[in-house]
Amino acid sequence: MKPWGFALEGIRGRVALWHGRQDRFVPFQHGEWLAERIPAAHLHLTHGDGHLTLFQHRVPAVHSWLLGEF
């Protein structure tokens, strides 16, 4: 609810965003909003995941992305 102290548009590092449509803590639109503002963000929006199921279902994908990026 406060400014983050930096502009999302100024992020130059590699960023991957994973967000699930079933998230009941953070609105799905927030993931979309972030992706629109972070240059070259790798967006992974899923329809079946929620806030916690991303950890259950997507950790291998996160690891694969990290290994491919570095």
N, CA and C atoms as an extended XYZ file, in Angstrom:
210
Properties=species:S:1:pos:R:3:atomname:S:1:resname:S:1:resid:I:1 pbc="F F F"
N         0.807       -1.186        0.000 N   MET     1
C         0.000        0.000        0.000 CA  MET     1
C         0.857        1.260        0.000 C   MET     1
N         2.179        1.094        0.051 N   LYS     2
C         3.086        2.228       -0.006 CA  LYS     2
C         3.972        2.088       -1.235 C   LYS     2
N         4.558        3.188       -1.700 N   PRO     3
C         5.519        3.099       -2.801 CA  PRO     3
C         6.676        2.173       -2.428 C   PRO     3
N         7.181        1.456       -3.406 N   TRP     4
C         8.260        0.496       -3.173 CA  TRP     4
C         9.636        1.149       -3.133 C   TRP     4
N         9.733        2.393       -3.583 N   GLY     5
C        11.013        3.073       -3.565 CA  GLY     5
C        11.810        2.918       -4.851 C   GLY     5
N        11.227        2.293       -5.852 N   PHE     6
C        11.868        2.156       -7.156 CA  PHE     6
C        10.777        1.965       -8.198 C   PHE     6
N        11.116        2.242       -9.437 N   ALA     7
C        10.157        2.076      -10.538 CA  ALA     7
C        10.280        0.677      -11.114 C   ALA     7
N         9.166        0.001      -11.254 N   LEU     8
C         9.186       -1.339      -11.851 CA  LEU     8
C         9.781       -1.306      -13.248 C   LEU     8
N         9.532       -0.229      -13.964 N   GLU     9
C        10.051       -0.087      -15.322 CA  GLU     9
C        11.576       -0.008      -15.352 C   GLU     9
N        12.185        0.281      -14.214 N   GLY    10
C        13.632        0.384      -14.130 CA  GLY    10
C        14.331       -0.934      -13.832 C   GLY    10
N        13.582       -1.992      -13.607 N   ILE    11
C        14.195       -3.293      -13.323 CA  ILE    11
C        14.870       -3.809      -14.584 C   ILE    11
N        16.141       -4.115      -14.488 N   ARG    12
C        16.907       -4.579      -15.641 CA  ARG    12
C        17.344       -6.038      -15.506 C   ARG    12
N        17.222       -6.593      -14.318 N   GLY    13
C        17.619       -7.983      -14.122 CA  GLY    13
C        16.580       -8.945      -14.652 C   GLY    13
N        16.939      -10.203      -14.693 N   ARG    14
C        16.013      -11.250      -15.135 CA  ARG    14
C        14.953      -11.461      -14.054 C   ARG    14
N        13.725      -11.470      -14.471 N   VAL    15
C        12.606      -11.637      -13.539 CA  VAL    15
C        11.625      -12.636      -14.127 C   VAL    15
N        11.219      -13.584      -13.312 N   ALA    16
C        10.140      -14.494      -13.684 CA  ALA    16
C         9.003      -14.278      -12.693 C   ALA    16
N         7.803      -14.188      -13.202 N   LEU    17
C         6.621      -14.011      -12.361 CA  LEU    17
C         5.739      -15.242      -12.482 C   LEU    17
N         5.475      -15.873      -11.360 N   TRP    18
C         4.529      -16.982      -11.306 CA  TRP    18
C         3.355      -16.509      -10.459 C   TRP    18
N         2.167      -16.665      -11.005 N   HIS    19
C         0.975      -16.244      -10.262 CA  HIS    19
C        -0.194      -17.114      -10.697 C   HIS    19
N        -0.989      -17.553       -9.735 N   GLY    20
C        -2.131      -18.404      -10.028 CA  GLY    20
C        -3.455      -17.666       -9.942 C   GLY    20
N        -4.342      -17.987      -10.854 N   ARG    21
C        -5.655      -17.341      -10.885 CA  ARG    21
C        -6.478      -17.650       -9.632 C   ARG    21
N        -6.205      -18.770       -8.966 N   GLN    22
C        -6.975      -19.151       -7.783 CA  GLN    22
C        -6.416      -18.561       -6.488 C   GLN    22
N        -5.448      -17.671       -6.593 N   ASP    23
C        -4.851      -17.024       -5.425 CA  ASP    23
C        -5.918      -16.194       -4.715 C   ASP    23
N        -6.136      -16.485       -3.443 N   ARG    24
C        -7.138      -15.745       -2.674 CA  ARG    24
C        -6.514      -14.652       -1.814 C   ARG    24
N        -5.178      -14.545       -1.864 N   PHE    25
C        -4.474      -13.519       -1.088 CA  PHE    25
C        -4.098      -12.315       -1.954 C   PHE    25
N        -3.635      -12.595       -3.162 N   VAL    26
C        -3.183      -11.538       -4.073 CA  VAL    26
C        -3.991      -11.660       -5.363 C   VAL    26
N        -4.679      -10.618       -5.772 N   PRO    27
C        -5.499      -10.703       -6.985 CA  PRO    27
C        -4.659      -11.062       -8.221 C   PRO    27
N        -5.228      -11.885       -9.071 N   PHE    28
C        -4.570      -12.305      -10.311 CA  PHE    28
C        -4.165      -11.094      -11.147 C   PHE    28
N        -4.977      -10.062      -11.121 N   GLN    29
C        -4.693       -8.864      -11.894 CA  GLN    29
C        -3.390       -8.200      -11.453 C   GLN    29
N        -2.988       -8.441      -10.222 N   HIS    30
C        -1.731       -7.856       -9.759 CA  HIS    30
C        -0.545       -8.477      -10.504 C   HIS    30
N        -0.588       -9.784      -10.730 N   GLY    31
C         0.458      -10.428      -11.521 CA  GLY    31
C         0.499       -9.879      -12.933 C   GLY    31
N        -0.664       -9.677      -13.511 N   GLU    32
C        -0.730       -9.090      -14.854 CA  GLU    32
C        -0.182       -7.663      -14.845 C   GLU    32
N        -0.535       -6.906      -13.824 N   TRP    33
C        -0.081       -5.525      -13.689 CA  TRP    33
C         1.440       -5.470      -13.587 C   TRP    33
N         2.009       -6.347      -12.751 N   LEU    34
C         3.461       -6.398      -12.618 CA  LEU    34
C         4.119       -6.735      -13.947 C   LEU    34
N         3.588       -7.721      -14.637 N   ALA    35
C         4.168       -8.156      -15.901 CA  ALA    35
C         4.142       -7.055      -16.952 C   ALA    35
N         3.137       -6.216      -16.922 N   GLU    36
C         3.043       -5.107      -17.875 CA  GLU    36
C         4.098       -4.037      -17.608 C   GLU    36
N         4.610       -3.980      -16.395 N   ARG    37
C         5.510       -2.898      -16.013 CA  ARG    37
C         6.980       -3.297      -15.922 C   ARG    37
N         7.254       -4.572      -15.762 N   ILE    38
C         8.644       -5.028      -15.645 CA  ILE    38
C         9.136       -5.437      -17.028 C   ILE    38
N        10.141       -4.732      -17.552 N   PRO    39
C        10.643       -5.057      -18.884 CA  PRO    39
C        11.147       -6.500      -18.965 C   PRO    39
N        10.777       -7.162      -20.018 N   ALA    40
C        11.256       -8.525      -20.308 CA  ALA    40
C        10.956       -9.539      -19.203 C   ALA    40
N         9.913       -9.301      -18.437 N   ALA    41
C         9.527      -10.285      -17.415 CA  ALA    41
C         9.060      -11.564      -18.095 C   ALA    41
N         9.464      -12.694      -17.537 N   HIS    42
C         8.988      -13.992      -18.016 CA  HIS    42
C         7.737      -14.316      -17.208 C   HIS    42
N         6.610      -14.295      -17.859 N   LEU    43
C         5.328      -14.421      -17.184 CA  LEU    43
C         4.830      -15.859      -17.209 C   LEU    43
N         4.465      -16.353      -16.037 N   HIS    44
C         3.901      -17.692      -15.884 CA  HIS    44
C         2.612      -17.561      -15.077 C   HIS    44
N         1.526      -17.235      -15.746 N   LEU    45
C         0.238      -17.129      -15.081 CA  LEU    45
C        -0.506      -18.435      -15.299 C   LEU    45
N        -0.904      -19.068      -14.211 N   THR    46
C        -1.593      -20.351      -14.314 CA  THR    46
C        -3.039      -20.196      -13.848 C   THR    46
N        -3.897      -21.000      -14.398 N   HIS    47
C        -5.319      -20.908      -14.060 CA  HIS    47
C        -5.692      -21.773      -12.863 C   HIS    47
N        -4.960      -22.847      -12.624 N   GLY    48
C        -5.355      -23.767      -11.573 CA  GLY    48
C        -4.671      -23.575      -10.239 C   GLY    48
N        -3.645      -22.742      -10.199 N   ASP    49
C        -2.894      -22.583       -8.954 CA  ASP    49
C        -3.431      -21.457       -8.104 C   ASP    49
N        -3.232      -21.614       -6.797 N   GLY    50
C        -3.529      -20.571       -5.838 CA  GLY    50
C        -2.227      -20.071       -5.237 C   GLY    50
N        -2.324      -19.360       -4.149 N   HIS    51
C        -1.162      -18.745       -3.520 CA  HIS    51
C        -0.169      -19.804       -3.045 C   HIS    51
N        -0.662      -20.837       -2.411 N   LEU    52
C         0.224      -21.854       -1.849 CA  LEU    52
C         0.485      -23.028       -2.786 C   LEU    52
N        -0.444      -23.314       -3.685 N   THR    53
C        -0.231      -24.459       -4.570 CA  THR    53
C         0.866      -24.198       -5.596 C   THR    53
N         1.229      -22.946       -5.802 N   LEU    54
C         2.381      -22.677       -6.669 CA  LEU    54
C         3.617      -23.380       -6.126 C   LEU    54
N         3.782      -23.392       -4.809 N   PHE    55
C         4.919      -24.079       -4.202 CA  PHE    55
C         4.822      -25.584       -4.417 C   PHE    55
N         3.644      -26.121       -4.364 N   GLN    56
C         3.450      -27.556       -4.558 CA  GLN    56
C         3.647      -27.979       -6.003 C   GLN    56
N         3.187      -27.152       -6.943 N   HIS    57
C         3.135      -27.563       -8.342 CA  HIS    57
C         4.225      -26.985       -9.231 C   HIS    57
N         4.815      -25.879       -8.874 N   ARG    58
C         5.676      -25.154       -9.822 CA  ARG    58
C         7.151      -25.078       -9.455 C   ARG    58
N         7.565      -25.636       -8.328 N   VAL    59
C         8.978      -25.565       -7.953 CA  VAL    59
C         9.885      -26.167       -9.032 C   VAL    59
N         9.561      -27.318       -9.621 N   PRO    60
C        10.431      -27.821      -10.700 CA  PRO    60
C        10.534      -26.853      -11.881 C   PRO    60
N         9.449      -26.182      -12.227 N   ALA    61
C         9.493      -25.213      -13.321 CA  ALA    61
C        10.358      -24.012      -12.953 C   ALA    61
N        10.276      -23.579      -11.710 N   VAL    62
C        11.114      -22.465      -11.251 CA  VAL    62
C        12.583      -22.873      -11.320 C   VAL    62
N        12.894      -24.072      -10.851 N   HIS    63
C        14.276      -24.545      -10.910 CA  HIS    63
C        14.766      -24.638      -12.350 C   HIS    63
N        13.937      -25.131      -13.241 N   SER    64
C        14.320      -25.219      -14.657 CA  SER    64
C        14.586      -23.850      -15.230 C   SER    64
N        13.719      -22.888      -14.912 N   TRP    65
C        13.920      -21.529      -15.406 CA  TRP    65
C        15.240      -20.965      -14.889 C   TRP    65
N        15.493      -21.141      -13.597 N   LEU    66
C        16.737      -20.639      -13.014 CA  LEU    66
C        17.961      -21.277      -13.672 C   LEU    66
N        17.915      -22.575      -13.873 N   LEU    67
C        19.051      -23.267      -14.497 CA  LEU    67
C        19.274      -22.800      -15.923 C   LEU    67
N        18.203      -22.488      -16.628 N   GLY    68
C        18.320      -22.012      -17.994 CA  GLY    68
C        18.809      -20.590      -18.097 C   GLY    68
N        18.581      -19.811      -17.051 N   GLU    69
C        18.951      -18.397      -17.073 CA  GLU    69
C        20.379      -18.174      -16.599 C   GLU    69
N        20.891      -19.063      -15.765 N   PHE    70
C        22.203      -18.802      -15.164 CA  PHE    70
C        23.203      -19.867      -15.479 C   PHE    70
